[in-house]
Amino acid sequence: MAGSGEPGALEEWRAHWRVMIPCFGGIVLCSAHGYSLGVMILPIEQEYGWSRAEISAGMLILSLIALVASPLAGLAVDRLGARRIALFGVPFYCTSLAMLSLAGSNVVSWWSLWALLAIANMTVMPAVWLAVLNGYFIKSRGQAMAVALSGTGMGAAIYPFILNALIEWQGWREAYVMLATIAVLLVLPATYFLFRPARHLQAPPRQEATTGGRTPPLSARGQAWSMRYLKLAAAATVYAVACSALTANVVPVLIDQNLSPAVAAATAGLLGIGSITGRLIGGFLLDRFNGNMVAAICVLLPIIPITIFLNTDGSQAWAALACLVMGLSIGTEVDCCAYLAARHFGTRNFGALFGTINGLLLFGNGLAPFLANYGYDVMKTYDLVLLLLTPLYVVTSLLFATLGRYPDFDETGLPVRGEPRASA
């Protein structure tokens, strides 16, 4: 793949930079529920007396629904088009986010609202935005994905800080409503005016590759059952569990290390700065080096902050360093999965294939906070949880490293040469 400094890549950016605005904004939006939960745990716990595991179970419910709904949403993107899904999804998601403020004293009401939010989240998931982005950026796809997906890093940087301020000003319920209102007013207009698919992807012809050699499977089902895809999906799931167990609880972890809630929230915001930096560096590396190895190395970085958390107590400087390094790693999580999905399987079935991976990522992101907080409720410390995460990062690294070489695809996502065709 050509580097982003080559003329073709520069021409892509000059011609198509506008589509990056709604893609970036949409990905900032779709992470709102996850990065807000850590800040919301303490005020909700204080108001209702629910355990942290019960509060975090909302993310578990979202992840279980996503496991089934995300592949279906990806198919809808491939069939109906990403623009239609996004125009419906942005107001739907923002409304569902605001409705979390309606939770009553019965924890079931909280879980029910998270179930609705889970369905809404499928309509603004990264696969929706990247499906259009892939059509505009070929030579600089790695950096384009990195810029768009740095929206989650922006979310990690701004949501804890903004929500902590809103909670202190008005309370956690009003914070949800105000956040959702601001989000829909910013993202919906950008989506309506700037989010349109590339012309060559609007109605791609179904045809066979005419060049010699063997071709990879074209059906989403055939590709999904290939060993290569199963490895990628497993790597995404294991890393999501290991990563989210730490990032979703970083504010409580820092508070347990004797930092004040305000300082902990501000320090956690460094996750976002590290994430944005990691994404941009990762995109640069993905366009120039083997993506399998880039991913395999980056997923080992969280071992550093785990070591810091287990061996320091109350040091804001060490906590800041840990959050920055963790951010560098999570900055490449979705990027590498999205990039490797497009490089190994093409863009024809990207919505369905990456939608499935997105569902697995959300499943891991939801399961991990619940398990981590259950461990906290039992042990009254996160130390054992942190110790158990290191082997998961090593397993993820091995899965990424053994994905194999890239097949070749043309600009419409049809194979030029690669693996034998699998049956549908």
N, C-alpha and C positions, 0 to 999 in steps of 0.2 A: 504494500500500500504506500502511496506517495505520502511524503511528509507534508505537513500543513504549511511549510515555507515554500513549497513549489508553486509555480504559476497557476496550475489548475485548482489547487486548494484555495489560493487567494481569490481567484475568480468566483469560487463558490461562496465565499464569505461576502464579497462585494455584492453579489447578485441576490443572496438569500438571507442576509442578516436579520431582516425584519421578522421572519418566521421564528427566530430565536426568542423574541420577546414573549409571545404567549406560551411557548414551550417551557421557558425558564419560570415564568409566573405560575403556570399550571403545576409544575413540579414543586415549587415552593408551597403551593396550596395543598397538594395531596399529602404532605407530611405534617400538616398542622395538628392532627389528633395525636400522633405519636410523640412529637416533641413537646406538646403541651401537658401530657399526662404526668410527667415527673414533677412539674411545678404544682399541679393540681392535687397530688396525693395528700400532702399535709393538710391543706384547708378542708378537704373533703373528709379526711380521717378525723379531724377535730370536730367537724359539724355533726357527723353521723356516727362516729365510733366504729366504722367499718375497718376491717383489717386491710393492710396493704395488698395482700393477695386478692381480697374481694374487689378492691378498686381496680387492680391491674387485670382482673379477669375480663374487663371490657375489651382489652386488647386481645385476649385469648379468643373471645367470641368473634371479634373481627377477623382474626386469623383463620379460624375454623371455617367461617363463611367464605373467606377469600380463597381458601384451598379449593372449593368447588366452583365459586362464581368467577374467579379471575380468568380461568381458561375460557369460560363462556363469554366473558366480556371481551377477551382477546379475539375470539371468533367474530363477535359482533363488530369489532373494529375492522377486521378483514372484509366483512361482508357489507356493512352499512357505511363505513367510512369513519375516520377518526373525528372529523369536524362535527358530524351530527352527534356523536357520543359526547364530545366535549361541551358543545353548546347546551345540551341537556344536563350534563354532569356537574358543571360548575355551580349553578344555583342549587341543584339538588344536594350536593355535598355541603355547601355553606349553610343551607337550611338545617341539615341533619347535625352539623357541628354545633350550631346555635341551640338546637333542641336538647343537647346534653345538660343545659341549664335547668331543664324541667324535671330532673331526677328528684324523686321524693325520698322519704326516710327508709323505704323498703329497697334493698339493694337490687331487687329484681327489676325495678324501674330503670335503674342505671344500666343494667345489662341489656334490657330491651332497647333502650336508646342506642347503645353501641351496636346492636344487631342492625338497626336501620342505617346507622353510619357506615357499617361494613358494606352494605349494598351500594350506598352512595359513593363510597371510596373507589369501587370498581370502575366507575365512570370517569374518574380523573387520575387513574393510576398511570405510572410512567409509560407503560406500553402505548397508551393513547397518544401521548405527545411525541414519543420517539418514532411511532409509525409514520408520522408526517416528516419528521426531521430526517429520517433515513433516506427519503426520496430526494432531498435537496443536497445532502452532503455525502459524497462518495470518497473523494481523495482525503478529506479531513474529517472523516466520520468519527474517529476517536476523540478528537478535540471538540467537535460539535456536540457529541454526547456528553463530554465532560463539562462543557459550559452549561448545557441545559440541566444536567443532573446535579450541578453545583447548587441548584435551587434547594435541594435538601440540606446542603450545608448552610445556605442562607437561612433556612428555616430553623436549623439547630442553633444558629447564632442569635436570631432575633426573637423567636418564640419564648424561650425562658425569660429573657429580659423584659419583653413587652408584657407578658402575662403576669409576671411577678409584680410589675408596676400597676397593672389594672386590678389585680387582686387586692393589693394594699389600698387602692383608691376606692373601688366599688365592691369587691367581692368576687368569688370565683364564678358565680352564675353570670353576672354582668360581663365578666372578662370573656367568657365564651361567646356571648351575643355580640359584643363589640368587635371581637376578632373576626367572626364570620361576616359581619357587615362590611368591614374594611376590605376583606378578601374578595367578596363578590363584586364590589364596586371597582376594584383594580383589575381583576382577572377576566371578568366576563367581557368587557369592551375589547380588550386586547385579543381575546379568542374570536370574537365576532368579526373583527376587521382584518386580522392578520394571520389567522390559523386556517390555511387552505392546503390541500394535498398537492404534491408535484404532479404535473399533467401525465407523465409517463406511468404513474402508479394508479391513476383513476380507474382504468379498465384494462389491466394488463392481459394480453392474450395468453391462453393456455397452450403451450407448445413444447415440444421436446427439444433438447439441445441437439444441434446439428454437428458439433465438433466430435472428433474421435475420442475414444476413451470411455470409461464408465461414468455414470452420473449418480449423484446422491439422490435419495428419495425426495419427491416433490410434495407428497401429501403430508399434512401436518401430523397425521397419525403415524405414518411411517417414520418420519423424522423423530417424533417423540419417543418411539420405542428403540431407537438406535442406542448402542452402548455409549456413544459420545455424548448424546443429549442427556442420558441418565446420569452420567458423571457430572455434567455441568449442573443439572438440577440438584444432585446430591450436594455438590460443593456449595451452591447457593443456600440450601437449607441449613446445612451444618454451620456455615459462617453466620447466617442470620441469627441462629440461636445463640451462638457464642458472642456475637457483637451486641445484640439487643439486650442480653442479660446484663451487660455492663452499661451501655449508653442510656437505656431507658431509666436506669436507677442511679445515674451518676450524681444527681442532686442529693438524694438520700445518702449515698455513699460518702459524699463530701461533708454532709451535715454530721454524719456519724464520726467523721474525722475532725470534729470540733470546729468546723467552719460555720458561720452564721448562714441562715437561709438566703439572705441577700447576696452575700459573698459567694455562696455555693452556686446560686443561679447565674451570677456574673461569670464565675469561673467555668461553669458548664457551657456557657456561650462560646468558649474557645474551641469546643468541639466543632462548631460551625465554621470558624475561621480555618481550623486545620482541615476540615472536610473540603472546603472550597479549594484550598491550596493543594490538597491531595488529588482532587479531581482534575484540576488543570495540569498538574504534573503527570498524573496517570494518563490523561488524554494524549499528552505529548509523547509519552513512552509507548502507548498502544499503537500510535501511528508509525512508530519507528522500530520497535522491537517486537519479538514474539509475545503476543498477548497472554498466552498460557503462563509463561514464566513471569511476566509482569504481575499477574494476579497471584501466582504462587508465592512470590516474595512479599507483596503488600499485605497479604492476610496474616503474616506472621508478626506484623508490627504491634498488635495489641498486647503481646506478651510483655512489652516494655511497661505500659501503664499498669498492668496487673502487678508487676514486680514493685512498682513505685507505691501503689496503694497498700500492698501488704507489708511494706517496710518503712513507711513514713506515717506520721500522725500529726495533723494540724498545720502542716506547712503549705501555705498558699502557693509558694513558688513551685514546689514539687507537684502539687495538684494541677497547677496551670500547665506544666510540662506534660503531665500524664494526659490531660484533655487534648492538648495540641497533637500529641503523637497518635492518640486514639482517633482523632479527627482525620489525620492523614490516611489512616487505614480505611475508615468507613467511607472516606471520599472516593475510594475505588471500588467499593462493594457492588453497587448496582451498575456502575459504569462498565466494569469488566464483564459482568454477566450479560448486559445488553450488547456490548461490543462483540463478545465471543459468540453470542447467539446469532448475530447478524453475519459474522465472518465464517462461522462453521455451518450455518444452515440457510443463509441467504435472507432476503427480505420478503419473499412471496408469502410465507406463513408467519411473519414476524409477530403479528398481533397475538396469534394463538400460542406460539412457542414461548415468546417472552411473557405473555400473559400468564401462562402456567408457571413460569419461573417467578414472576411477580407474586403469584398466589403462594408459592412456597416460601418466598422471602417474607411475606406478610404473616404466614403461618409461624415461621420461626421467630419473627419480631413479636408476635403475640404470645407464643408459648413461653418464651424465655423470661419476660418480666414476671409472669405468673409463677413460674418455677423458682426464680430468684427470690421473689418476695415471700413465697411459701417457705423457702429455706431461711429467710430472715426471720419470719414469724416463729419458726421452730428454734433457731439457733441464736436469735437476737444479734446477729452479726452477718455481714456479707463475706467474711473471709473464706469460708469453705466454698462458697459459690465461685469466688475468684480463682481459687486453686483448681477447681474442676474445669475451668474454661480452656486452659493451655493446651491439653490434648486435642481439643476440637479445632483449634487453629492449625495444628500440625496436620490433621486429617484433611482439612480443607485445602491446604497447600499441596498435598500429594495428589488430590483429585484434579486440581487445576493443571498441575504440571504434566499430567498424563493424558490430556485431551487429544493430542495428536496434531498433525499439520492441517492448515486451512484448505478446504476445497476452493475452487474458483467459480464465481458467479458473474453474470453480466449485470447491466444497470437495472434491469427489471426483476432481478432476483432469480433468474433461471440459471441452472447449473451449466458450466462449461465443461468441467471434468471433475471427478471426485470419486465418491464411494458408489458401490452398486446400489441400484434402485431397490427400495424396500416396498413391499406391498402395502396398500392402504389399509 
